[in-house]
Amino acid sequence: MCIAVPAEILEIRDGNVALVDYGDLQQEVRIDLVDVAVGEFVLVHVGFAIQRLSREEGLETRELFKEVYKAMEEGPQHHA
């Protein structure tokens, strides 16, 4: 399964590289495929920003990822 993760552009470096923030992690990614500015949200897949998102979409998707990861960490829930 391939997953693209939402991230906010913090800084643009050397034209086609950006520092992004995933909410709890910062990383450099390539931005060759999108036209973006600092403060915008993008979907990142294997080190490349592949799509621009609205701020609302970016924050909403980031929250969904947090909920999924939390549920995965807690493991299966047993109901009586």
C-alpha positions as MATLAB code, in Angstrom:
seq = 'MCIAVPAEILEIRDGNVALVDYGDLQQEVRIDLVDVAVGEFVLVHVGFAIQRLSREEGLETRELFKEVYKAMEEGPQHHA';
ca = [
       0.000    0.000    0.000;
       1.274    3.476   -0.865;
       0.502    6.376    1.431;
       0.986   10.094    0.897;
       1.310   12.111    4.098;
       0.233   15.745    4.557;
       2.945   18.251    5.458;
       3.290   22.023    5.737;
       5.982   23.858    3.766;
       8.228   25.650    6.284;
      11.039   26.782    4.004;
      12.013   26.486    0.345;
      15.688   25.701   -0.223;
      17.690   25.573   -3.455;
      14.601   26.007   -5.643;
      13.291   22.428   -5.700;
      13.812   21.324   -2.095;
      11.586   22.287    0.816;
      11.701   21.754    4.553;
       8.300   20.413    5.586;
       6.594   19.722    8.902;
       4.449   16.628    9.413;
       3.264   17.815   12.833;
       5.894   15.991   14.866;
       8.697   15.562   12.341;
      10.505   17.856    9.918;
      12.149   16.621    6.717;
      13.481   17.872    3.398;
      11.420   16.844    0.363;
      11.585   17.522   -3.382;
       8.998   19.962   -4.767;
       9.703   19.516   -8.499;
       6.151   18.271   -9.156;
       4.176   21.083   -7.493;
       4.118   24.865   -7.415;
       4.025   25.770   -3.715;
       4.865   28.529   -1.281;
       5.871   28.640    2.374;
       2.838   28.005    4.594;
       1.017   25.788    2.096;
       0.234   22.111    2.650;
       1.247   19.281    0.329;
       0.901   15.519    0.168;
       4.328   13.861    0.361;
       5.041   10.422   -1.096;
       8.522    8.834   -1.039;
      10.237   12.170   -0.540;
       8.314   14.113   -3.196;
       5.503   16.617   -2.738;
       2.929   15.270   -5.193;
      -0.106   17.496   -4.622;
      -0.969   20.800   -3.003;
      -3.710   20.815   -0.339;
      -5.737   23.616    1.189;
      -4.761   24.409    4.781;
      -8.082   22.930    5.931;
      -7.496   19.670    4.004;
      -3.929   19.433    5.296;
      -4.862   19.908    8.952;
      -7.883   17.598    8.680;
      -5.872   14.834    7.004;
      -3.041   15.226    9.529;
      -5.562   14.742   12.356;
      -6.929   11.583   10.685;
      -3.394   10.165   10.452;
      -2.847   10.864   14.176;
      -6.060    9.017   15.035;
      -5.106    6.023   12.877;
      -1.602    5.814   14.386;
      -3.031    6.076   17.907;
      -5.492    3.256   17.195;
      -2.673    1.121   15.756;
      -0.524    1.698   18.850;
      -3.386    0.750   21.167;
      -3.929   -2.494   19.298;
      -7.190   -4.366   18.772;
     -10.032   -3.485   21.097;
     -11.956   -6.396   22.617;
     -15.629   -5.770   23.257;
     -17.698   -7.972   25.551;
];
